[in-house]
Every structure is written in structure tokens, then in C-alpha cells.
């Protein structure tokens, strides 16, 4: 009477993610997210040590390719010819960004900014320190 929604023996095909690493072309550069401003905008520290206003493109904000960008992420940005602003093209995962920092010679400003985010996360985890208290025997009270 009761039928299971899972049918035995049915194989499902899954789409595999594209594992190819995206590298910058002309007019593109690496950047680290410094601050999220809202409404799809952010401040990004580019690899030439200049903080620029960036805009997250619409296909990254909604739809099936939605990506959540947070503070301290490594992103790929495209410079505009007519303004000192950038457009976010791609967000690298933590594994991809650590690989890029190891493999390629990244500028010191990006390495410092990226490592500061990791250090702040680790400091928050290690900031809870319990003081040693002398054990008091309840019978003594």
C-alpha cells in the first residue's frame, strides 16, 4: 500500500563541476574582499595595493550560479576602462585560493590581507581561556 519515493536500481546522473582553475586575462586581476557594502557592492583590495569599489554581477547574485561572497574571499575582478571601479567575475573557493597563493607569486598586500582574515578566525576560536580554579571540597564549606 505504501510506496517508497526512492526506487531501487535507478541510477542518477550528476553533473560534475568544472574543475578548471580560472586565471586572470588582460584587464583582470586578483583581489581580496575587504568590506561588503550591500546592494551587490564591496570594497576590494586589488593586487596593485589599491582599494577599489566593486560590483557583484547579477548572475552571481541570483539564479543557479549564485555565489555567496564574504569578507576575506579571494576574487577575480575586471577593471572598467572609464572608471576606477571593478566588476567581480569569479570567487575562488578556499582550496583554490590556498593553491593560488602557494603556486603563484601573489603580491605581499594580498597575502597579508588574506592571512589576516585567517588569523582573526583562529584568534576568535582561541580567545576563550578558562582560568585554573582551585577545586574546593564541598565538605569543607
Secondary structure, 3 states (H helix, E strand, C coil): CCCCCCCCCCCCCCCCCCCCCCCCCCCEEEEEEEEEEECCEEEEEECCCCEEEEEECHHHHCCCCCCCCCCCCEEEEEECCCCCEEEEEEECCHHHHHHHHHHCCCCHHHHHHHHHHHHHHHHHHHCCCCCCCCCCCHHHC
